[in-house]
Amino acid sequence: MVTRKWIRDYLGIVLGTVITALALNIFLIPNKVAAGGVSGLATVFHYAFGLPVGMTMLALNIPLFFASVKILGTRFGINTLLGAAVLSISIDLTAPFTRILTSDLLLNSLYGGVLSGIGMGLVFKFKGTTAGTDLAAAIINKLTGISVGQALLGVDFFVIALAGFVFESAELSLYALISLFVTTQIIDLVQEGPSTAKAFFIMSNSPEAVADAIMAELGRGVTFLSGRGGYTQTDRDVVFCVVSTSEVTLVKDLVYRIDRQAFVIVADAHEVLGEGFTSPR
């Protein structure tokens, strides 16, 4: 039975793939910016042999998909097929209706990276994938033990280097690296959201006093985590709390007012769900 959540996920995947297709057709493909991945490889084949980018991507993804199912298991299901197929079809269908907005390579690399990141981020956020080099990296990891991140970097670097060789332009490869970097940053931003909160880990000789002050003065909840000093081998409570960015200075002032020797770690918290923050969807 198809549930509302499944429908939402599939619509999100389709929207993300269409946005990615527009990024490729408007900014990247016309300017020979092959920013890694199967799309970059298909861009090279497009200019080298005149092949349509979308169908070339689908042809490259099909053997990757079946290899991943055989090697990695059946967890790569209908969402993978949906994302890969819709992206390939969207690229070829939208190509005749898109036009180049600028001839500046830097602008095309940046805007193409941003728009691709938004599209891919939506696909990942709704539990989909467009197959491609992330599957290739997962296969390499399974067969060789090389980490997925290193394998993905190696595959994308190969595609970008190949594009520079075929197009006889090291400059295009450098622009492609810029676009790839921007895409990865935007993907993380779309999936995790902007850093709107901060997480505090507070190691103090007066943890109860610090916790009481945070709850009383800021109205924020706290949690005691059990810790042990590596050098002293003494047990102590670590005060953990999450606050908004506007409250960071208030927490630091409060802690050091109570304990000047406190050790404090402040970390980004991209998506906080629960009382006082965002309600779970």
N, C-alpha and C positions, 0 to 999 in steps of 0.2 A: 504494500500500500504506500503510495506516494504521500509524504507528509509535507506540511507547509515549510518545514526546515529544509527538506531536500529541494523543493522548488526554489527557495531563496538561494541556496547554494548554487544550483545550476544557473540561475539568472545572474548571480554574481560572477561566476566563471565566464559566462558568455559576455557580460559587460567588460570584464577585464581583458579578454582576448580581443574584443573589438577595439578597445583603447590602444592595446599594444599594436594591433594591425595598423591603426592610424599613425602611430608614432613611427613605425617602419616606413610607411608609404609617403608620409609628409616630410620627414626629417632625415632618415637614415639611408634607406635604399637609394633614393635619387642622387645622394651625394657620396655613394660608395663607402659609407661608414659602416663597416662590418664589425660590430661590437661584440664579437664572440658568439658562441652558441650556434645552434642549428640555423637560426635566422641569418647570422653572419656568413655561415658556410653557403647557404642558399643564395645570398647576395653575390658572393663570389661566382657561383655557378651561373647566376643570371647574367652577369656581365661577360663571363668567359664563353658561355655556350648558348645564351639567349633563352634559358629555361625560366618558366614562371616561378617566382619565389615561393608562393604558397604551396603549390603542388610539389615542388622540390623538397620543401620542409616536411610535408606529409610523407613523401617517399623515404626520406632519411629517418623519420621517426618510427615508421612501421617496424623495421627490423630491430631498432633499439628497444621498442616496446616489448616485442615478443622475447627478445633476449633477456630483458629485465624480469619478465614474468617467470621465465625458466630458471634464471639464476637467483633472483631475489624473492620469488614467491608471487602469489596472486593478489597481494595487497595493492598493486597498481591496477586499479579496476576502471570502472566506467568514467570516473572523473578525469583520468589521464587521457583516455580516448576522446572524451568530449573536448577537453581543453586543446589538445593537439589538432583535432579535426577542425574545430571552429576557428582557431587561429589561422590555420592554413587557408581555409575557405574565405575567411574575412579579408586576408591580405589580397587575394586575387580579385575578390568582388569589389573592394573599396578602391583599388588602385586606379581605375579609370575616373573616379570622382574626386580624387585628391590632387592638390597642386602644391608646388614648392613655394614656401612663404619667404625664404631668404636663401641667398647663395653663400652666406657666411658659414664656413665650416664649423667654427667654434659654436655659433648659435645653434646650428643644426645638431651638433653633438650634445650640447647641454639640454636643449629642449627635447630632443629625441630620447635622451637618457631619462629625463624627468617623466615624460609621458609613458615611456616603456616601464619605468619603475612603478608608476601608479597602476598601470594595467596588470603587470605581473604580480604586484602586491595584492591586488584584488583577487586574482586567481588563487594565490596561495592562501589568502585570508578565508576564502570560501572552500578550502580543502581540495583544491584542484591543482593540476600541474599541466604544463604544455609539453611534457616529455623533454626531448632535446638533450643538451649536454649534462643536465643534472642527473638524468638516467645513465648516461655514459660514465659519469663520475662515480655513481653508485656501483655500477658494474665493475669498474676498475678497482674500487675499494674492496669489493667482495673477492675478486680474483687475485689481487696483489697485496692487499693490506695497506696500501697507500690511503691516507685520510681522504675523505670526500672533498674537503676544502682544497687540498693540494691537487687532487685529481681534476677538480673543476677548474682551478687556476691553470693547470697545464693544458687542458683541452681548449679553454678559451684563448690562451696565449697562442696555441698552435693556429687556431682559426684567424686570429688577428694578424699573426705573422704571415700566414698564407695569403691573406688579403693584401697586405703590403707588397708581397712578392708579385702577385698576379696584376695588381694595379700599378706596380712599379713606383710606389710612393710610400716612403717611410712616414711621411707626414700624415697620411690617412690612417696608418696604424696607431700613431700617437693620439689622433683625435678619437679613434675607436676606443682606446684605453680610457680616455676621459669619459666617454659616454657610458662605458661599462661600469666605471666607478660610481658615476651619478646614479645609474640604474640600481645598483646594489644598495646604495644608501636610501633611496626612495622606497625600495621594496621593504626595507626594515621599518621605515617611518610609517608606511601604510599598515603593516601588520601589527606593529607594536604601539603606534600612536606617538605623538610628541611627548617628550619628557615633561609631564605636568605635575609630577610629585617627586619627593625625595625620601629615600629610606635611610634611617639613622641606625647605626650599630654603636652603642655607647658602652664602653668598659670603664666603670667607675668604682671607687671604693665606697661610694654611697648610692648603690643602685636604687634602693627603695625611695630615697629622697628625690633622686632625679625623676623616677617614674611618677611619683606623687605630684611633683611640680608640673610635669608635662600634662598630666590629666587635669590638674586643677586650673592651670593658667591658659592652656591651649585647647582643652577639651578633646584631646586626641587619645586614643587607646594605645596601650603599650603591651608588649609581651616580654617575659623574661626567658632568655635562652640560656641553657646550661653551658658553661665554658670552663676551660682549665688552662692556666698559664703554662706555656711550654717550658719556660725557664724555672719558674717558681714551683710548678706542679701543684699550685693551690687552686681549688675550685672557686668559681665566682659566677655571678649572674651577669649576663649581657642584656642591656635594655635595647629592645628593638621597637621602632615606631616609624610610621609613614606620615609625612606631613606635606602640605602644599608648598610650592616653591617660595611663596611669599612668607612662609613661616620658618624658613631655614635659619635666618639670622636670629630669630627669637629663640629657637631651640638651642643654638650654639651659646648664646648669651646666658640662657637659663642653666645649661649644663656647667659652664665654667664659673658661674656664680656660686654653684654648690661645690664643685670639685675642680680645682685648677689643674689637677694632674690627670684628669679624665682623658682617655684615648677614644677618639670619635672618628667613625668612618661615615661619609655621606655618599650615597650611591643614587644614580638615576632610577626611578621607577616609572616605566613607560605606560603601563596600564594597570590601574589599581581598581579592583572591584570590591564593593562592600560598603558598609555604613560610613558615611562621611565622604565617599568618593562616587565612582560610577556604579550604577546598578547593573548586575549581570543581565545579559541579553537573554 
